[in-house]
């Protein structure tokens, strides 16, 4: 896991199979641009990255109909809804190939089983968990348990030969999520299908809710030992406080989380949800900026000095691969300052 480095250094690619990234889908056949994806994986791994984060599917592209959306489930054309009882036969071979490419350059795959962000606004019409023949509206609902259990079981079977870190979901800040963990996830942990050290709790640390601690309480109440090894995400790291605060140089959430976490807790520091960073090259079409490479290096140094039991994740906003490579070089430089050596992938994968 994480190349046996002292901390995880992650590339939050999210949806390689998106039509705006490395996938194309004509409604019948899906094609993966393996050359382009391989080039990207080589570049970030060579700069020190040791894991890539992947979502199950993309709901954010500019789709016109459900026929254009490649999902793990079969689309029932007659009802224009996905069928949660029927898996798409093309899906898992494609996803396994993505895992092969990542593992092939010594990067673990952090796979998000669910994602709360796709249940908002116009995105949700492209999600099978909101538009299905079974009438399910969210995966946390008790009515969905049969299908969420089948999905988790299928993923565990399909990806069992790969180096995988399992995320219970992205930003699962929903009141029903801790109960879902207790009902659906804890039995998998008890059966040793998930190991805590390879499990991301799903709910990110927040100043406004307790979902992350509520998930940990679900583990405690289920009598599951070792839950402190589970990885706890901290999002919105790397942007400025408003107003500026010298005691919180990388946003309000990181400092609070590091003050809250016990030494045994495992943190995952992420620039997800940072839109006002200082990067000049990592910017999207809506003029939202991630932290610069220099800021990332300083933030890693700051974090490791306060909480050495931390991992890091950079999520791209802009398409400039060289910009992101510089970010990973900066993170790797902070890693060197802390431990006196570079991450194990450094310089090993110069080209695809």
Secondary structure, DSSP 8 states (H G I E B T S, - for coil): -GGG-SS-EEEEEE-TTSTTTTEEE-SS-EEE-HHHHHHHHHHHHHTT--EEEEES----S--SSGGG---SEEEETTTTEEEEEEE-TTHHHHHHHHHHHHHHTT-EEEEES-BGGGGSGGGGGG-TTTSBTT----TTSGGGHHHHHHHHHHHHHHTTTS-EEEES-BS---TTHHHHIIIIIHHHHHTTSS-GGGEE-SS-B-SS--HHHHHHHHHHHTT-TTGGGSEEEE-S-SS--SS--TT-TT-HHHHHHHHHS-TT-EEEEE-TT--B---SS-B-TT--B---HHHHHHHHHHHHHH-SSEEEEE---SS-HHHHHHHHHHHHHHHHHHHSS--TTTTT----
